[in-house]
Amino acid sequence: MKLGHPTAGHYLAIIIFILLPIGIYARQLRIFGKLADYVQVIIMSTTLFLSFIPTIVESLTRLPISQPIANGPADPLLQKALSGLMVVYVIGVIYQIIKLRASRKTSAIAG
């Protein structure tokens, strides 16, 4: 820990560690019932999304070494990058849910 205490990145990691087993075992957990496939897609996509937040922040505030692209977490360019990541996340989840729903309809008609 560079700052000597946990940062937002550390808390994101804890959230990811909590979500991963839920996402991996969503199909076996009875609590989700018929929605287990959807829950799994959303949770696993969320863990990837949350992993990219500190990756983008650290990359843009440290690279290139001589003159980083962003000055800090409040830099407008960094905020735009994170907003773009959020848009990609939402589009990706919606796309996956649509594909999952279509495959369920196809298998229901065939079966």
C-alpha positions as a Markdown table, in Angstrom:
| # | Residue | x | y | z |
|---|---|---|---|---|
| 1 | Met | 0.0 | 0.0 | 0.0 |
| 2 | Lys | 1.6 | 3.1 | -1.2 |
| 3 | Leu | -0.4 | 5.4 | 1.0 |
| 4 | Gly | -0.2 | 3.2 | 4.1 |
| 5 | His | -4.0 | 2.6 | 4.3 |
| 6 | Pro | -6.6 | 0.9 | 2.1 |
| 7 | Thr | -7.8 | 2.9 | -0.9 |
| 8 | Ala | -10.9 | 2.7 | -3.1 |
| 9 | Gly | -9.0 | 0.1 | -5.3 |
| 10 | His | -8.7 | -2.2 | -2.3 |
| 11 | Tyr | -12.4 | -1.9 | -1.6 |
| 12 | Leu | -13.2 | -2.7 | -5.2 |
| 13 | Ala | -11.0 | -5.8 | -4.9 |
| 14 | Ile | -12.9 | -6.9 | -1.8 |
| 15 | Ile | -16.2 | -6.5 | -3.7 |
| 16 | Ile | -14.8 | -8.5 | -6.6 |
| 17 | Phe | -13.7 | -11.3 | -4.3 |
| 18 | Ile | -17.2 | -11.4 | -2.9 |
| 19 | Leu | -18.9 | -11.3 | -6.3 |
| 20 | Leu | -16.7 | -13.9 | -8.0 |
| 21 | Pro | -17.9 | -17.0 | -6.1 |
| 22 | Ile | -21.5 | -15.9 | -6.4 |
| 23 | Gly | -21.1 | -15.5 | -10.1 |
| 24 | Ile | -19.3 | -18.8 | -10.5 |
| 25 | Tyr | -21.8 | -20.8 | -8.5 |
| 26 | Ala | -25.0 | -18.8 | -9.5 |
| 27 | Arg | -26.4 | -21.7 | -11.4 |
| 28 | Gln | -26.1 | -24.0 | -8.4 |
| 29 | Leu | -27.6 | -21.5 | -5.9 |
| 30 | Arg | -31.3 | -22.1 | -5.6 |
| 31 | Ile | -32.0 | -18.6 | -4.5 |
| 32 | Phe | -31.7 | -17.3 | -8.1 |
| 33 | Gly | -34.0 | -20.0 | -9.6 |
| 34 | Lys | -34.6 | -19.5 | -13.4 |
| 35 | Leu | -32.8 | -16.3 | -13.4 |
| 36 | Ala | -29.5 | -17.9 | -12.5 |
| 37 | Asp | -28.0 | -17.6 | -16.0 |
| 38 | Tyr | -28.8 | -13.9 | -16.1 |
| 39 | Val | -27.4 | -13.3 | -12.6 |
| 40 | Gln | -24.3 | -15.1 | -13.6 |
| 41 | Val | -23.8 | -13.0 | -16.7 |
| 42 | Ile | -24.4 | -9.7 | -14.8 |
| 43 | Ile | -22.2 | -10.6 | -11.9 |
| 44 | Met | -19.3 | -11.9 | -14.0 |
| 45 | Ser | -19.5 | -8.8 | -16.3 |
| 46 | Thr | -19.6 | -6.6 | -13.2 |
| 47 | Thr | -16.4 | -8.2 | -11.8 |
| 48 | Leu | -14.6 | -7.5 | -15.1 |
| 49 | Phe | -16.0 | -3.9 | -15.1 |
| 50 | Leu | -14.8 | -3.3 | -11.5 |
| 51 | Ser | -11.4 | -4.7 | -12.3 |
| 52 | Phe | -11.0 | -2.2 | -15.2 |
| 53 | Ile | -11.7 | 0.8 | -13.0 |
| 54 | Pro | -8.3 | 0.8 | -11.1 |
| 55 | Thr | -6.6 | -0.4 | -14.2 |
| 56 | Ile | -7.6 | 2.6 | -16.2 |
| 57 | Val | -7.0 | 5.0 | -13.3 |
| 58 | Glu | -3.5 | 3.7 | -12.6 |
| 59 | Ser | -2.6 | 3.5 | -16.2 |
| 60 | Leu | -3.6 | 7.0 | -17.1 |
| 61 | Thr | -2.2 | 8.6 | -14.0 |
| 62 | Arg | 1.2 | 6.8 | -14.3 |
| 63 | Leu | 1.9 | 6.4 | -18.0 |
| 64 | Pro | 4.0 | 7.5 | -19.8 |
| 65 | Ile | 6.3 | 7.8 | -16.8 |
| 66 | Ser | 7.8 | 11.2 | -17.8 |
| 67 | Gln | 4.4 | 12.9 | -18.3 |
| 68 | Pro | 1.3 | 10.9 | -17.3 |
| 69 | Ile | -1.8 | 11.4 | -19.4 |
| 70 | Ala | -4.1 | 12.2 | -16.4 |
| 71 | Asn | -3.1 | 14.3 | -13.4 |
| 72 | Gly | -5.2 | 12.4 | -10.9 |
| 73 | Pro | -8.6 | 10.7 | -10.2 |
| 74 | Ala | -10.5 | 14.0 | -10.8 |
| 75 | Asp | -8.9 | 14.7 | -14.2 |
| 76 | Pro | -11.7 | 15.2 | -16.9 |
| 77 | Leu | -10.0 | 12.9 | -19.3 |
| 78 | Leu | -10.0 | 10.1 | -16.7 |
| 79 | Gln | -13.6 | 10.8 | -16.0 |
| 80 | Lys | -14.5 | 10.5 | -19.7 |
| 81 | Ala | -12.5 | 7.2 | -19.9 |
| 82 | Leu | -14.4 | 5.8 | -16.9 |
| 83 | Ser | -17.7 | 7.0 | -18.4 |
| 84 | Gly | -16.8 | 5.3 | -21.7 |
| 85 | Leu | -16.1 | 2.1 | -19.7 |
| 86 | Met | -19.5 | 2.3 | -18.1 |
| 87 | Val | -21.2 | 2.6 | -21.5 |
| 88 | Val | -19.3 | -0.4 | -22.8 |
| 89 | Tyr | -20.2 | -2.4 | -19.6 |
| 90 | Val | -24.0 | -1.5 | -20.0 |
| 91 | Ile | -24.0 | -2.3 | -23.7 |
| 92 | Gly | -22.1 | -5.5 | -23.1 |
| 93 | Val | -24.5 | -6.7 | -20.4 |
| 94 | Ile | -27.6 | -5.9 | -22.4 |
| 95 | Tyr | -26.1 | -7.7 | -25.5 |
| 96 | Gln | -25.3 | -10.8 | -23.4 |
| 97 | Ile | -28.8 | -10.8 | -21.9 |
| 98 | Ile | -30.4 | -10.5 | -25.3 |
| 99 | Lys | -28.3 | -13.3 | -26.7 |
| 100 | Leu | -29.0 | -15.5 | -23.6 |
| 101 | Arg | -32.7 | -14.8 | -23.9 |
| 102 | Ala | -32.7 | -15.7 | -27.6 |
| 103 | Ser | -30.8 | -18.9 | -27.0 |
| 104 | Arg | -33.3 | -19.8 | -24.3 |
| 105 | Lys | -36.2 | -19.2 | -26.6 |
| 106 | Thr | -34.6 | -21.3 | -29.3 |
| 107 | Ser | -33.9 | -24.2 | -27.0 |
| 108 | Ala | -37.5 | -23.9 | -25.6 |
| 109 | Ile | -38.9 | -24.2 | -29.1 |
| 110 | Ala | -36.6 | -27.0 | -30.1 |
| 111 | Gly | -37.1 | -28.9 | -26.8 |
